Amino acid sequence: MFTRREFVATGAALAATSRPVVLFAADEVPVTNVYAAGEKPKDYRHGKPKDLNGYFPFAVPKTKEDWEHRRQKVREQIRVATGLWPMPEKTPMNAVVHGKVEKDGYSIEKVYFASTPGHYVCGNLYRPLGPMSKRPGVLFAHGHWDNGRFHDDGEEAAKASVKSKAESDLDRGRFFMQAIPVTLARMGIVCFQYDMVGYADSTAIPHVLRGGVPHPNGFADSAADLRLQSLMGLQTWNSVRSLDFLESLPDVDPKNLGITGASGGGTQTFILAAVDDRLASVFPAVMVSTAMQGGCPCENCSLLRVNTGNVEIAATFAPKPMALSAARDWTQEIMTKGFPELKQLYALYGAEQNVAARAWLEYGHNYNQHSREFMYAWFSRHLLGKPEKVAEKPFPPTLPKDLSVFDAAHPRPSDELRDAKALREKMGAASDEQMAKLAPTNAESLKEFKRVIGSALRAMTNTELPKEIAIRKGPLESKPDGVTMHRAVLGRKDEADAVATAGVVPKDFKGEKVVVWVHPNGKSSLFNGAKLTPAARTLLDAGCAVVALDPFGIGEMAAQFPVNKTFAAFTYGYNRSVLANRVHDILTVIAFTKFLGAKTTHLVGWGEAGPWAVLAKALAGDAIDRLAADLNQFRFDSVKAENDPMMLPGAVKYGGLAAFLAVAAPGEVLTHNHAGTMTGRLPRAAYAAAEAESKLTRDPKKWDDAKVAQWLVK
């Protein structure tokens, strides 16, 4: 695994900062153990999984170049999480715009269109009166106020708002949802106020039950996670298509588009800003913070905030103009936690003037007149080119019945899908067709296939080969069964993780060849009792060191990983899955072999750990010279429970093991025991495209350990 000289030097360095290493007798602990009896690993992943109420600080990179690299990864992660990587086909919207009425300085029209075949977005279009000309366009996402754009806060609440000076009059107190599009239109901006899924007219697909519980007729199951189909993803796609609609209008300047929204609408605002480059300026209200990240399933989906958070997601819009508002809620610390970092980031671009924030802590969660007028001034400056304050004026409210888009002349579309199951089936078929078109046929298409699937896999596992490795404990040396064994706990310098390892080395080992051994029983599988296994002995006799590991949840790294029973994305949206953590640990060990100077690193996955090794190879690329993997007759679509340790959100959408093996081309690969896994055609096509068919060895039957070891060292 590593030379004695390197271990002695490393141990001496650690001695200055660690307590003395203690060796244990073989009859006290298993021969491969690193920890003493009762000693617990120090790994942040062994604690309670992170959730939406955690702390999500944003660490600003030192240089603009570092940020641009990080920004690309975050944006890809968001697109993968929301099911928008690659962007789905934009089918005809067939928009219907009708029922125009003219008011004091603006008009209101009724709109519905198909964001995807069978699913409709509804809303109201507010336009300035006057001669036709190209004007800025702004989307307004309403958030979780009852009935959305139809919201009426009631007379008593309106009186309280006026009394507290949050609003100037009762009309705005009751119908503040209408104040924004009315005022923007009066300013000379075209505004489209569209429904969230399940609100106002867009009720074909339900939103959620009370208390944030997903609706049973929705997206909250393992099949949806495996395809990355979610309420949030559908809502984000609706935002993309709403921007398409706004951009298509003859009186809208497509280079001058914006979006605003509060609360859940604030989430829609900064998420759209992260996935769509067309926006010129944005204003997410009372949502961006280092605290609570969004309590509704429509603001959460698996993978979304693993190792990131709302402040960093919002930061991906830099250096374009963005302003934020805060209130006496989870955003109340934005001026000291979050906004200073955003200013620091914008400073990397020399654009500090393009980010602003204000907090009104005398008011609770809201989008009241004070924050609205802050937003108007922001859009006036950055969309209209008029750096001036805008005073919101009174307006006559329009009753909800007069805003509804459907009537006798315009009934609900006959092709509207009114249950999530049918919509999900249609979306899944479209996604499968899109993925099929990516199948490689030549070197150029293989490159694009690997870019798309490889990026998706990085987002699904939230990991890659680390640049720097830390030794958390050890190295410890012993000689079971007459072989030299080194035991250590490794981790990554930029992450407080830990993975226990045990490596056996042949005599006179020079560090040239290492086999990373991945087994469902962890590093203890190197031995049968006190005897080295025949397969490990074969590798040693061929001059290879063998390093085995206890990945997350295995052996000394055993851990509990409770998945939220109400909505799994409340767990998988903030934490790697068990499988992803195991792949993460395998990559840590692979990187360590390179750190120690290994010229050749092979990877073997035994039994049910074979698929773990496939994912690791797909991510490690050329760092692995040869992979042998038992596919264990596994398919990701066989995962039926959210707490299954093989759950990997997105795995089915992106083609499963077949696609991940195809990404490994042209590396030398042996797969066996793959009967029924459907891993034949796509990997063969990839290897043919790479002109490396001879490097792919496949056998539907299970190989014995000795045969696998012999193949690795042939």
Secondary structure, DSSP 8 states (H G I E B T S, - for coil): ---HHHHHHHHHHHHTTS-------TTTS-TT--S-TT-----GGGS----TTS-------SSHHHHHHHHHHHHHHHHHHTT-SS---------EEEEEEE-SSEEEEEEEEEEETTEEEEEEEEEE-SS---EEEEEEE--SSTTGGG----HHHHHHHHHTTS-SSHHHHH-HHHHHHHHHHHHT-EEEEE--TTSTT--SS--B-GGG-B-SSSS-SHHHHHHT--HHHHHHHHHHHHHHHHHHSTTEEEEEEEEEEETHHHHHHHHHHHH-TTEEEEEEES--SSS----SGGG--TTTTTT--HHHHHHTTTTS-EEEEEESSTTTTTTTTTHHHHHHHHHHTT-GGGEEEEEETTS-S---HHHHHHHHHHHHHHTSS--------------HHHH-S--SSS---TT---SHHHHHHHHHHHHHHHHHTT---SHHHHHHHHHHHHHHHHHHHT----S-EEEEEEEEEE-GGGSEEEEEEEEETTEEEEEEEEEEE-TT--S-EEEEEE-TTGGGGGEETTEE-HHHHHHHHTT-EEEEEE-TTSGGG-------SS-THHHHTTS--HHHHHHHHHHHHHHHHHHTT-SEEEEEE-GGGHHHHHHHHHHHGGG-SEEEEE-TT--GGG---TT-TT--TTTTTTTHHHHHHHHTTTSEEEEES-TTS--SHHHHHHHHHTT-GGGEEEESS---HHHHHHHHT-
